[in-house]
């Protein structure tokens, strides 16, 4: 989990580049936040309080 904490040089971003994820892929950005919540560095209660976030695309 500690390998995901650095903003630039981290395992998740390296794997995203290796797998050629698109620059707009949200998954690699979300993984470090989940790791921070699981390690206690980010409040799960605060995240729940913020509620769901959604992205809607117009046709």
C-alpha positions in Angstrom: 0.0 0.0 0.0 2.9 2.4 0.7 3.9 2.1 -2.9 0.8 4.0 -3.9 1.4 7.1 -1.8 3.8 9.1 -3.9 1.9 11.4 -6.3 4.1 10.8 -9.3 6.3 7.7 -8.8 3.9 5.1 -7.6 2.9 1.5 -8.4 -0.6 2.3 -9.7 0.5 5.0 -12.1 3.3 2.9 -13.4 0.9 0.0 -14.1 -1.5 2.4 -15.7 1.2 3.5 -18.1 2.3 0.0 -18.7 -1.2 -1.1 -19.6 -1.7 2.1 -21.7 -4.7 3.4 -19.8 -6.1 6.5 -21.4 -5.1 9.8 -19.8 -8.8 10.4 -18.8 -9.2 7.0 -17.0 -10.4 7.7 -13.5 -9.5 4.3 -12.0 -5.7 4.9 -11.4 -6.5 8.2 -9.7 -9.1 6.6 -7.4 -6.9 3.7 -6.2 -4.5 5.9 -4.1 -7.5 7.6 -2.4 -8.9 4.2 -1.5 -5.5 3.2 -0.1 -5.4 6.4 2.0 -8.8 5.6 3.4 -7.8 2.0 4.2 -4.6 3.1 5.9 -6.4 5.8 8.0 -4.8 8.7 6.3 -8.2 9.8 4.9 -11.4 9.7 6.9 -13.9 7.1 5.7 -16.6 9.0 7.6 -15.8 12.2 5.8 -15.9 10.4 2.4 -19.3 8.9 3.3 -20.6 12.3 4.4 -19.6 13.8 1.0 -22.0 11.3 -0.7 -21.9 9.8 -4.1 -20.3 11.5 -7.0 -21.3 10.7 -10.5 -20.3 11.8 -14.0 -22.9 12.2 -16.6 -22.3 12.5 -20.3 -24.7 14.3 -22.6 -25.3 12.7 -26.0 
